[in-house]
């Protein structure tokens, strides 16, 4: 026969074990809840960036020279996207709808039933994701970026007003005001450096990069050959651009403001 004293001690021991186990469960649950609260409260693109606005760029295209793209994101989670297939058609395709954020507030998905489009939202830029919702890697990664901007460089006549930090004025040894236009339909730049016509090809990326190749100019004599030569140099060597107000600023490796042009 088991002693009543032993049974009493066993009951106390079991009660103590259950109490400790319950305490450990509560502590683990409390710790987990605190971790979840911290994760949820972390800053992300959705709650810490000024993502509202318009983004422009030229995205890669399998059967055309590029897709000129403009995406506008509104505060009420609606969007508008405009696309033009360069070198193929001048038609601008436009779609509107709503977009949603992913669970961690880093990606958005445009509600386009035929072909949903997803972007990673960064500081003043959108990066288009692949069909699996992943960032594109490799040499073409930078070509999938749209830059936040209120204006675009394409199909606008830009008149030169400053060249290597010196003002430029028509009539002082120049037949016309130096200017250039970047044409979307042909991906060519056309203009005049003061006395001679200029033509060539250009390439843009959504991150504000620009480069040219095959720049040619006519051979007319001009009283202000320095301005002509320097403007042609700026167009040949340009590597990036920035739009501030109605000004277009072209940079080259050694000059942050190689040329400043204004809209006409």
Protein Blocks (a to p, Z undefined) as FASTA:
>chain_A
ZZfklmmmmmmmmmmmmmmmmmmmmmmmmmmmmmmmmmmmpccfklmccfbccddddddd
fkbgbdcddddddfkopacdddddehkbccdcdddddddddfkopaccdddfklccdddd
dehiacdddfkopacedjklmmmcccddfbdfehpacddfbeghiacdehihpabdcddd
ddfklopacddehjaccdddddddfkopacdehiacdfbdcfblmlmmmmmmmmmmpcbd
cdehjaccdddfklmblbacddZZ
